[in-house]
């Protein structure tokens, strides 16, 4: 299940490879969904909306952690 608000955990969903551009785009993961996916290291990231293969959004995570460090 995706998060209804921005989180440090996000994926980029491009949708099916035979229909490029039909994905869900940036999808924020809940902490529960992130933990579920990260606990399966031999599987690829999956969109919680459509379940197609996705890419981890490292830029989102880095920006979130930088903001947290600035607040400390």
Buried (B, 14 or more C-beta within 10 A) or exposed (E): EBBEEEBBBBBBBBBEEEEEEEBBBBBBBBEEBBEBBEEEEEEEBBBBBBEBBBEBBEEBBEBBEEEEEEEE
